[in-house]
Amino acid sequence: MMHDLHVETRAVDDVEILTLSGAIEQLNFADLAGAIGRSMHERSARIVLDCTNVTYIGSTQLRELLEFAAYARTRGGDIKCVGLAPAIRHVAALISTNGELDCHASVLDAVASFSAEPAHITA
């Protein structure tokens, strides 16, 4: 394992913010997936991942994050990223099949972008 992954969760209005630090890899992805799943099912499908202090994301885990984002969109939300390294954004764009990750310069910009989106009605 490269590094531990730390996940801190807080809410701003109806947006869940997950602040991540460390490496996102196979051995620790279950913790992040659990936090995202809880947010989507118990609180909000509007999630911001603050990746400013993320040192590494495995390609398999990146693909799973893209799948979470696609699922969040079906629930009227999205997963938006902050501080994602350009190389990781490039890889995400190459492997995405259900839309790219929406990346922002700051957590405030990412949270504000949700209110600028049209409302989605889900069945």
C-alpha positions in Angstrom: 0.0 0.0 0.0 1.3 3.4 -0.9 -0.3 5.6 1.7 -3.4 5.7 3.9 -6.5 7.5 2.7 -8.3 9.9 5.0 -11.9 10.9 4.3 -13.6 13.8 6.2 -17.2 14.5 5.4 -19.2 17.7 5.9 -22.3 19.2 4.4 -22.9 22.7 2.9 -26.6 23.1 2.2 -27.6 20.0 0.2 -24.1 19.2 -1.0 -21.8 16.7 0.7 -18.1 17.6 0.7 -15.6 14.8 1.1 -12.1 16.1 1.9 -9.6 13.4 0.9 -5.9 13.1 1.7 -3.5 10.4 0.8 -3.6 7.8 -2.0 -6.7 6.3 -3.5 -5.9 2.7 -4.3 -7.4 -0.8 -4.3 -6.7 -1.6 -0.6 -8.4 1.6 0.7 -11.0 2.4 -1.9 -13.8 0.6 0.1 -13.7 3.4 2.7 -14.2 6.1 0.0 -16.8 4.0 -1.8 -18.7 3.6 1.5 -18.6 7.3 2.2 -19.8 8.2 -1.3 -22.6 5.5 -1.0 -23.7 6.8 2.3 -23.8 10.3 1.1 -25.9 9.3 -2.0 -28.4 7.1 -0.2 -28.7 8.9 3.1 -28.1 12.5 2.4 -27.4 13.9 -1.1 -26.4 12.8 -4.6 -24.6 16.2 -4.9 -21.0 15.4 -3.8 -17.8 17.4 -4.0 -14.5 15.5 -3.7 -11.8 17.8 -2.5 -8.7 16.0 -3.9 -6.3 18.8 -3.2 -4.2 16.5 -0.9 -4.6 13.3 -2.9 -1.2 12.0 -4.0 -2.3 9.1 -6.2 -5.5 7.6 -7.8 -5.3 4.1 -9.3 -6.8 3.8 -12.7 -9.3 1.2 -11.5 -10.4 3.4 -8.7 -10.6 6.4 -11.1 -13.0 4.3 -13.3 -15.1 3.5 -10.2 -15.3 7.2 -9.3 -16.5 7.9 -12.9 -19.2 5.2 -12.4 -20.2 6.8 -9.1 -20.5 10.2 -10.9 -22.7 8.6 -13.6 -24.9 7.1 -11.0 -25.2 10.3 -9.1 -26.3 12.0 -12.3 -29.2 9.5 -12.6 -30.3 10.6 -9.1 -30.3 14.3 -10.0 -26.8 15.0 -8.6 -23.2 14.7 -9.6 -19.7 14.2 -8.2 -17.5 17.2 -8.8 -13.8 17.3 -8.0 -11.5 20.0 -6.7 -7.7 20.0 -6.9 -7.5 17.0 -9.1 -4.0 16.8 -10.7 -3.9 17.5 -14.5 -2.5 14.1 -15.2 -5.3 12.4 -13.3 -7.9 14.5 -15.1 -6.4 13.5 -18.4 -6.5 9.8 -17.6 -10.1 10.2 -16.4 -11.1 11.8 -19.7 -9.5 9.0 -21.6 -11.3 6.2 -19.7 -14.7 7.8 -19.2 -17.6 6.3 -21.0 -20.5 8.0 -19.1 -19.2 11.6 -19.0 -16.1 13.2 -17.6 -15.5 14.3 -14.0 -16.6 17.9 -13.5 -13.5 19.7 -12.0 -13.4 23.1 -10.3 -10.8 25.4 -8.9 -12.2 25.6 -5.4 -14.8 23.9 -3.1 -16.9 27.0 -3.2 -17.0 27.0 -7.0 -17.9 23.3 -7.0 -20.7 23.8 -4.5 -22.0 26.9 -6.3 -22.1 25.0 -9.6 -24.9 22.8 -8.3 -27.2 25.7 -7.9 -26.5 26.8 -11.5 -27.6 23.4 -12.9 -31.2 22.8 -13.9 -33.2 20.6 -11.6 -33.5 16.9 -12.5 -36.6 14.9 -11.8 -35.9 11.2 -11.0 -38.4 8.4 -10.9 
